[in-house]
Amino acid sequence: MNDLIVLNKPYGVICQFSEHEKHPTLKSLVDVPHFYPAGRLDTDSEGLLLLTNNGSLQAQIANPKFKVKKKYWAQVEGVPSEDALNQLRRGVDLGDFVTRPAQVRVLEEAEYTQLWPRNPPIRVRKSIPDTWIEVQISEGKNRQVRRMTAKAGLPCLRLVRVAIGDINLLDLGVELGAWQYVNQRP
C-alpha cells in the first residue's frame, strides 16, 4: 500500500512537476510516476510535503473541510508579545477571509535546533531579535501562516512545515531533499 510519500522539500523548490524557468521542481526530487502533492508549500517554505497517487486521500489531506492539522515552525522577526500570540490564537482577519483559531506557542531552542540549515540563510538583522514559534492550523490557504504572523506584527523570516496530522517529518528523520514511502495516515 505505497500510496503516500513524505518529502522534505527544500527552500526554492516549486510544488509542481512540470518544468519551471526559475526554480527546480518536484521532478528533480521525486521521480515516481502518478504521484501528486496533497496540498502545497510555497517556493520559499520548507519541510513536509505529502504526495499521493490516491485521489480521495489527496482530497482528505488538502481540503480544509476535513480539518487535518498542519504544524508549522515559523522563525519570526521580533519577540512575540502575549497579545500577538493571542491574536493568532483567536483567528486573524486577513481581509479576504478570517482564519480559524490557531494553536500557537513559542518553541524552545532545543526544538528548532533540530532543523537543517537553510540555503541560502535568512537575512539576519543584528538590531532585531528573532523567535521561533509553532503555529498549528487546519486550513492551509495561500501563504496563510506568513500572512497571519505579519498581521500580528511578526514578519516571517523562515517557515518550515513539520507535521500534517499524525505524520511528523522530524520523527521520521527524512533528510532535506529526500523522500520515503509511509504507511501511516495523517
C-alpha positions in Angstrom: 0.0 0.0 0.0 2.6 2.5 -1.1 0.2 5.4 -1.9 1.8 8.1 0.3 5.2 9.7 0.0 6.8 12.0 2.6 9.1 14.6 1.0 11.3 17.1 2.9 11.0 20.0 0.4 13.9 22.4 0.4 13.7 26.1 0.1 13.4 27.3 -3.5 11.7 24.2 -4.9 8.3 24.9 -6.6 5.5 22.5 -5.9 4.9 21.3 -9.4 6.3 18.6 -11.6 6.3 20.5 -14.9 9.5 22.4 -15.7 9.7 26.0 -14.4 12.0 28.7 -15.8 13.3 30.0 -12.5 13.0 27.2 -9.9 13.8 23.5 -9.5 10.6 21.4 -9.4 9.4 18.3 -7.5 10.5 16.3 -10.5 14.1 17.0 -9.5 13.4 15.3 -6.1 10.8 12.6 -6.7 10.8 10.6 -9.9 7.8 8.3 -9.2 5.0 8.3 -11.8 1.4 9.3 -10.9 2.2 10.9 -7.5 1.0 14.4 -6.9 1.2 16.8 -4.0 -1.7 16.7 -1.4 -1.6 20.4 -0.7 1.2 22.8 -1.5 4.1 24.6 0.1 5.3 28.0 -1.2 8.6 28.1 -3.0 10.1 29.9 -0.1 8.8 27.5 2.5 10.4 24.2 3.5 9.6 20.9 5.1 6.8 18.3 4.9 5.0 17.8 1.7 2.8 14.7 1.2 2.4 13.2 -2.3 -0.1 10.5 -3.2 -1.5 8.6 -6.2 -4.8 8.2 -4.4 -7.3 10.9 -5.3 -9.6 10.5 -2.3 -6.6 10.6 0.1 -5.3 13.7 -1.6 -8.7 15.4 -1.1 -8.8 14.3 2.6 -5.3 15.8 3.3 -5.7 19.0 1.2 -9.3 20.0 1.6 -9.9 22.3 4.6 -13.3 20.7 5.3 -11.5 17.6 6.7 -9.7 19.9 9.2 -6.4 18.0 9.1 -4.0 19.8 11.4 -0.8 21.2 9.9 2.0 22.2 12.2 4.5 24.9 11.1 7.6 26.2 12.8 8.0 29.9 11.9 11.1 32.0 12.6 9.6 35.5 13.1 11.2 38.9 13.4 11.0 40.2 17.0 9.9 38.8 20.3 6.2 38.0 20.3 4.0 39.6 23.0 1.2 37.6 24.6 -1.2 40.0 22.7 0.4 39.0 19.3 0.2 35.3 20.2 -3.4 35.6 21.4 -4.3 37.4 18.1 -3.1 34.2 16.3 -5.0 32.0 18.7 -8.3 33.9 18.2 -8.1 33.9 14.4 -6.9 36.7 12.2 -8.8 38.9 9.7 -6.7 38.8 6.6 -9.1 40.9 4.5 -10.2 38.1 2.1 -11.1 35.7 5.0 -10.8 35.3 8.7 -8.7 32.4 9.8 -9.8 29.8 12.2 -8.2 30.0 15.6 -4.7 28.6 15.6 -2.7 26.7 18.3 0.4 28.8 18.9 3.4 28.5 21.3 7.0 29.8 21.5 9.5 27.0 20.7 12.4 26.1 23.0 15.9 26.3 21.4 16.3 22.5 21.7 13.3 22.0 19.4 14.2 24.3 16.5 17.9 23.5 16.5 16.9 20.0 15.1 16.2 21.8 11.8 18.7 21.8 8.9 20.4 25.0 7.9 18.6 26.9 5.2 20.3 27.5 1.9 20.5 30.4 1.4 20.4 31.6 5.0 17.8 34.1 6.1 18.7 37.7 6.4 19.7 38.4 10.0 19.4 41.9 11.4 21.7 42.4 14.4 19.4 45.1 15.9 16.2 42.9 15.8 16.0 39.6 17.5 14.1 36.7 16.1 12.0 34.0 17.7 10.7 30.5 16.6 7.0 29.8 17.1 4.9 26.8 16.4 1.6 27.5 14.6 -1.0 24.7 14.1 -3.8 25.4 11.6 -6.4 23.2 9.9 -6.9 25.4 6.8 -3.8 26.0 4.8 -4.8 28.7 2.4 -2.3 30.5 0.2 0.6 31.9 2.3 -1.7 31.7 5.4 0.8 31.4 8.2 3.0 34.1 6.7 0.1 36.4 6.4 -1.2 35.6 9.9 2.2 36.3 11.6 2.7 39.5 9.6 -0.8 40.7 10.6 0.2 40.0 14.3 3.3 42.2 13.8 5.7 39.2 13.5 7.1 39.1 9.9 8.0 35.6 9.0 11.7 35.0 8.1 11.6 31.2 7.6 8.7 28.8 7.5 9.0 25.0 7.9 6.1 22.6 7.9 6.9 19.8 10.4 3.7 17.8 10.6 0.4 17.0 8.8 -2.0 15.2 11.1 0.0 12.4 12.8 2.8 12.4 10.2 5.8 14.3 11.7 8.8 14.9 9.4 11.2 15.2 12.3 10.1 11.9 13.9 10.7 10.2 10.5 14.1 11.7 10.1 13.8 12.4 6.3 16.8 14.4 5.2 16.3 17.6 3.3 15.5 16.9 -0.4 14.9 13.2 0.4 11.6 11.2 0.4 10.2 7.9 1.6 7.0 5.9 1.4 4.9 5.9 4.6 2.1 3.5 5.6 0.6 5.8 8.2 -2.2 8.3 7.5 -2.5 11.9 8.6 
